Amino acid sequence: MLNQKVADLRKDYRLTSLDEGDVAPYPLQQFEKWWHDATSSEVEEPNAMTLATSTPDGHPSARIVLLKSFDEEGFVFFTNYESRKGQELALNPHVTLLFFWRELERQVRIEGTVSKASMAINNEYYNSRPLGSRIGAIASPQSKVIPGRSFLEEQVDQVASKYEKETPQRPDYWGGYVVKPSVMEFWQGRSSRLHDRILYTLTPTGSWKIERLAP
């Protein structure tokens, strides 16, 4: 049964437009432009993105992770390799990333495949994290069932005690992934739900095809 109070929630998007004649020839260049807009405006946590994975037999799951870098090689995030997402990525490397920048009425959707980041990148980023985050990465058996919050706090205390006089080293089960895009869609909200959608698709020759999608 339709919940009218929920159904009546709506926002009309009117900030700006997006035309295929105005976008950059390469999706990374367009992303960089929008990224600059997001980081120089009042967007809260512009690097927060939905990561959607799935099992080999098609059961999907999604969660918010944080983008930590991007370049021609792809989009990088970090996690526990033994977590649910890590296990799913090991069996099915096809993923989707989704940024939603509400304040700019924009979305960016990225489809691609993942590979593990290099040990050098993993170590560099892990060592740059606050001490508490480094200890947490060691202490938390991510995605596993635990008996309660106290169990986690005890694990953290044990690890913190162990590393009182030495620097914690990155555990082998924690590191980064690089998402190499094959599809990138840029969505600009427009009035009356007639949104602008510009799609970049990687062709077999390595060039990018640019098309407009109906909203």
C-alpha positions as CSV (number, residue, x, y, z in Angstrom):
1,M,0.0,0.0,0.0
2,L,1.3,3.4,-1.0
3,N,2.5,5.6,1.9
4,Q,1.4,9.0,0.7
5,K,3.5,10.9,3.2
6,V,6.6,9.2,1.7
7,A,5.4,9.5,-1.9
8,D,4.8,13.2,-1.5
9,L,8.4,13.9,-0.6
10,R,10.1,15.5,-3.6
11,K,12.6,18.2,-4.7
12,D,12.6,20.0,-8.0
13,Y,16.2,20.3,-9.2
14,R,17.0,23.7,-10.8
15,L,20.7,24.5,-10.1
16,T,22.3,24.0,-13.5
17,S,22.3,21.8,-16.6
18,L,24.7,19.4,-18.4
19,D,25.0,19.2,-22.1
20,E,27.1,16.7,-24.1
21,G,28.6,19.5,-26.1
22,D,30.1,21.0,-22.9
23,V,31.6,17.9,-21.2
24,A,35.2,17.0,-21.3
25,P,36.3,14.4,-24.0
26,Y,37.5,12.0,-21.3
27,P,35.5,10.9,-18.2
28,L,38.3,11.4,-15.8
29,Q,38.6,15.0,-16.9
30,Q,34.9,15.5,-16.3
31,F,35.1,13.8,-12.9
32,E,38.0,16.1,-12.0
33,K,35.9,19.1,-12.9
34,W,33.0,18.0,-10.8
35,W,35.3,16.8,-8.0
36,H,36.7,20.3,-7.8
37,D,33.2,21.7,-7.7
38,A,32.3,19.3,-4.8
39,T,35.4,19.9,-2.8
40,S,35.2,23.7,-3.1
41,S,31.6,23.9,-2.2
42,E,29.7,22.9,1.0
43,V,29.3,19.2,0.0
44,E,29.8,17.2,3.2
45,E,32.2,14.3,2.7
46,P,32.4,14.5,-1.1
47,N,34.6,11.4,-1.1
48,A,31.8,9.2,0.3
49,M,30.6,6.8,-2.3
50,T,28.4,3.7,-2.5
51,L,30.2,0.6,-3.5
52,A,28.0,-2.1,-4.9
53,T,29.3,-5.7,-5.2
54,S,27.7,-9.0,-5.9
55,T,28.3,-12.7,-5.5
56,P,29.0,-14.9,-8.5
57,D,25.3,-16.0,-8.5
58,G,24.1,-12.4,-8.6
59,H,23.2,-11.6,-4.9
60,P,24.1,-7.8,-4.6
61,S,25.2,-5.8,-1.6
62,A,26.1,-2.2,-1.1
63,R,27.7,0.1,1.4
64,I,29.3,3.5,1.8
65,V,33.1,3.6,1.5
66,L,35.5,6.5,1.1
67,L,37.4,7.4,-2.0
68,K,41.1,8.0,-1.2
69,S,42.6,8.8,-4.5
70,F,41.9,8.7,-8.3
71,D,43.9,9.0,-11.5
72,E,44.2,7.4,-14.9
73,E,44.7,4.0,-13.2
74,G,41.3,4.2,-11.4
75,F,39.5,5.0,-8.1
76,V,41.1,3.8,-4.9
77,F,39.5,2.8,-1.6
78,F,40.7,0.7,1.4
79,T,39.1,-2.1,3.4
80,N,39.6,-5.4,5.1
81,Y,40.2,-8.1,2.5
82,E,38.4,-10.7,4.7
83,S,35.3,-8.6,5.0
84,R,32.1,-9.4,3.1
85,K,33.0,-7.0,0.3
86,G,36.5,-8.4,0.2
87,Q,35.2,-11.9,-0.2
88,E,32.7,-10.9,-2.9
89,L,35.4,-8.9,-4.8
90,A,37.7,-12.0,-4.7
91,L,35.0,-14.0,-6.5
92,N,33.5,-11.3,-8.7
93,P,35.6,-8.2,-9.5
94,H,32.8,-6.3,-11.3
95,V,31.6,-3.4,-9.2
96,T,29.7,-0.1,-9.3
97,L,30.6,3.1,-7.5
98,L,28.0,5.9,-6.9
99,F,28.7,9.4,-5.7
100,F,25.7,11.6,-4.8
101,W,26.5,15.2,-4.2
102,R,23.1,16.4,-3.0
103,E,24.1,20.1,-2.6
104,L,25.1,20.2,-6.3
105,E,22.2,18.0,-7.4
106,R,24.6,15.6,-9.0
107,Q,25.4,12.0,-9.2
108,V,28.4,10.1,-10.8
109,R,28.0,6.4,-11.5
110,I,31.1,4.3,-12.3
111,E,31.1,0.7,-13.5
112,G,34.3,-1.2,-13.7
113,T,36.5,-4.0,-12.3
114,V,38.8,-4.0,-9.3
115,S,42.3,-5.2,-8.6
116,K,44.3,-4.9,-5.4
117,A,46.4,-1.9,-4.9
118,S,50.2,-2.4,-4.6
119,M,51.9,-3.1,-1.3
120,A,53.6,0.3,-1.5
121,I,50.3,2.1,-1.9
122,N,48.8,0.1,0.9
123,N,51.7,0.7,3.3
124,E,51.8,4.4,2.5
125,Y,48.2,5.0,3.2
126,Y,48.0,2.8,6.2
127,N,51.0,4.6,7.8
128,S,49.3,7.9,7.1
129,R,46.2,7.0,9.1
130,P,45.6,8.2,12.7
131,L,46.9,5.7,15.3
132,G,43.4,4.7,16.4
133,S,42.4,3.9,12.8
134,R,45.5,1.7,12.4
135,I,44.8,-0.1,15.6
136,G,41.1,-0.5,14.6
137,A,42.1,-2.1,11.3
138,I,44.1,-4.8,13.2
139,A,41.5,-5.3,16.0
140,S,38.3,-5.5,14.1
141,P,37.3,-8.8,12.4
142,Q,35.3,-6.9,9.9
143,S,31.9,-8.3,8.9
144,K,32.2,-11.2,11.4
145,V,29.6,-11.8,14.0
146,I,30.8,-10.7,17.5
147,P,29.2,-11.2,20.9
148,G,28.9,-7.5,21.7
149,R,30.5,-4.1,21.7
150,S,32.6,-5.0,24.7
151,F,34.3,-7.7,22.7
152,L,35.5,-5.2,20.1
153,E,36.6,-2.7,22.8
154,E,38.7,-5.5,24.5
155,Q,40.3,-6.4,21.2
156,V,41.2,-2.7,20.6
157,D,42.7,-2.5,24.1
158,Q,44.8,-5.6,23.6
159,V,46.1,-4.3,20.3
160,A,46.8,-0.8,21.7
161,S,48.7,-2.4,24.6
162,K,50.8,-4.4,22.3
163,Y,51.8,-1.4,20.3
164,E,52.5,1.0,23.2
165,K,56.2,1.1,22.3
166,E,56.2,0.3,18.6
167,T,54.4,1.4,15.4
168,P,51.6,-1.0,14.3
169,Q,52.3,-2.5,10.9
170,R,49.7,-3.0,8.3
171,P,48.1,-6.4,8.5
172,D,48.2,-8.6,5.4
173,Y,44.4,-8.8,5.4
174,W,44.0,-5.0,5.0
175,G,44.6,-2.9,2.0
176,G,43.3,-1.1,-1.1
177,Y,41.4,-1.8,-4.3
178,V,41.6,0.1,-7.5
179,V,38.4,0.4,-9.6
180,K,39.2,0.6,-13.3
181,P,36.2,2.2,-15.0
182,S,34.6,1.0,-18.2
183,V,31.5,3.1,-17.9
184,M,31.0,6.5,-16.2
185,E,27.7,8.4,-16.1
186,F,27.3,12.0,-15.0
187,W,23.8,12.9,-13.8
188,Q,22.7,16.5,-13.3
189,G,19.3,17.0,-11.7
190,R,16.8,19.0,-13.7
191,S,13.3,20.3,-13.2
192,S,10.3,18.0,-13.5
193,R,12.5,14.9,-13.3
194,L,13.9,15.6,-16.8
195,H,17.4,15.1,-15.6
196,D,20.6,15.4,-17.8
197,R,22.5,12.1,-18.1
198,I,25.7,11.9,-20.0
199,L,27.3,8.5,-20.5
200,Y,30.9,7.6,-21.3
201,T,31.5,4.1,-22.5
202,L,35.0,2.6,-23.1
203,T,35.1,1.0,-26.5
204,P,37.2,-2.0,-27.6
205,T,39.7,0.4,-29.2
206,G,40.3,2.2,-25.9
207,S,38.4,5.4,-26.9
208,W,35.5,6.8,-25.0
209,K,32.0,7.1,-26.6
210,I,29.8,9.9,-25.3
211,E,26.0,9.6,-25.4
212,R,23.0,11.2,-23.8
213,L,20.5,9.0,-21.9
214,A,16.9,9.7,-21.4
215,P,16.0,10.5,-17.8
